[in-house]
């Protein structure tokens, strides 16, 4: 509207409005960003957020194709007052506001669905007395979410090779299309080889994670967190609770990212966290770990860790001033159906005796 009034004033005062408009026909359009430029920015944002190194399952690919179709399609044609503003001069701030609103709507719709990404963040050459190898550090990142504490693993080529052999033996058909970097007799420690292998390992893990049967298999899951569980158990047995706590916590995050928070390994991880927190006099955190474990055990009639978790929860609830009546009732029912309380091991005893093969 302001542009039209200015146009009439130019005609009234100097009669030069038409000549200026012919000589500088595109000047006013430059004040208003083209919608195509906004779409390009949106596409770049979507690409950065969705990642480039992971494969997705068939269901996720279908969702992404639908989202991409919306992003690449033509913009809805404006009608009414909006059409009139675009046919003439740009409608000032109102048109720009509409374009920004459209950009926001389209960018929200074009974001990729949340999935797990695998990123090699560093690689270092390790030299020992009898061997030399490259150690790769890999972050597990949930797309579309910000993780305050990362889930991290460090693996060497032989670890990936062992996983590849185990999976090909069990899932020969599913693994037929999965690529794995071959061994090299020379130039294994050059920057170029390490960079290529880093990307190949990212794609290898992402491809495996996109196959449902492999993603849920013990071979794939234990590749990520079994080493941490063994190390944390060993540190706990030797009384190095602070170091053990950090290792248990990383194993917790790894299982959380991989979506296996209801397994026996996860309950053992919660037991390790509860024991270490309690030994470090962090009673509130220990109580929270016990509560989480008891929620997972709610649907199970019996479990070797149920009694020890109930005992630990009752003791910690008394220490921190929380309600313990429900746990006392559950423990009473458990004792009536099983061995007496004196014969049940403590949570720490269960943790130390648990075999991690």
Secondary structure by P-SEA (a helix, b strand, c coil): caaaaaaaaaaacccaaaaaaaaccaaaaaacccaaaaaaaaaaaaaaaacccccccaaaaaaaaaaaaaaacccccccaaaaaaaacccccaaaaaaaaaaaaaaaaaacccbbbbbbbcbbbbbbcccbbbbbbbbbbbbccccccccbbbbbcaaaaaaaaaaaaaccccccccbbbbbbbccccccaaaaaaaaaaaaaaaaaaaacccccccaaaaaaccaaaaaaaaaaaaacaaaaaaaaaaaaaaaaaaacccccaaaaaaaaaaaaaaaaacaaaaaaaaaaaaaaaacccccccaaaaaaaaaaaaaaaaccccaaaaaaaaaaaaacccccccccaaaaaaacccc
